[in-house]
Amino acid sequence: MSEKSSNKTPPAKAGNSRDDRLKAALKANLARRKSQAKARASGGAGTGGTSDADTKQNKG
């Protein structure tokens, strides 16, 4: 019986680290999306996007 209670402790720690990773990923994603929205609103090209000129060049 004491083994079962000791086995429950490590998954709780793993769950916390998973939550921390998810929170960090969400925060980074929101920051990236916010900066992209600002770039689009100000008329900038944005990050990671292609403009019409880039698309026309690639097509030939």
C-alpha positions in Angstrom: 0.0 0.0 0.0 2.8 2.5 0.8 4.2 1.9 -2.7 1.1 3.1 -4.4 1.1 6.4 -2.5 4.8 7.0 -3.4 4.1 6.2 -7.1 1.5 9.1 -7.2 4.1 11.8 -6.4 6.3 11.7 -9.6 3.4 12.0 -12.1 2.2 15.1 -10.2 5.6 16.7 -10.7 5.5 15.7 -14.4 2.1 17.2 -14.7 3.3 20.5 -13.3 6.3 20.6 -15.7 3.9 19.9 -18.5 1.6 22.7 -17.4 4.6 25.0 -17.2 5.7 24.1 -20.7 2.2 24.6 -22.1 2.0 28.0 -20.3 5.3 29.0 -21.8 4.3 27.9 -25.3 1.0 29.7 -25.1 2.7 32.9 -23.9 5.2 32.7 -26.7 2.5 32.0 -29.3 0.4 35.0 -28.1 3.4 37.3 -28.2 4.3 36.2 -31.7 0.7 36.6 -32.9 0.5 40.0 -31.2 3.6 41.2 -32.9 2.4 39.9 -36.3 -0.9 41.8 -35.8 0.9 45.0 -35.0 3.1 44.6 -38.1 0.0 44.0 -40.3 -1.8 47.0 -38.8 1.1 49.3 -39.3 1.5 48.2 -42.9 4.6 46.1 -42.4 5.2 42.8 -44.1 5.0 40.9 -40.9 7.1 38.0 -39.8 7.1 34.8 -41.8 4.6 35.9 -44.4 5.1 36.4 -48.1 4.3 39.5 -49.9 2.8 39.7 -53.4 6.2 40.5 -54.8 7.7 37.4 -53.3 4.9 35.2 -54.6 5.3 36.6 -58.2 9.0 36.1 -58.1 8.7 32.5 -57.1 6.1 31.7 -59.8 8.4 32.8 -62.5 
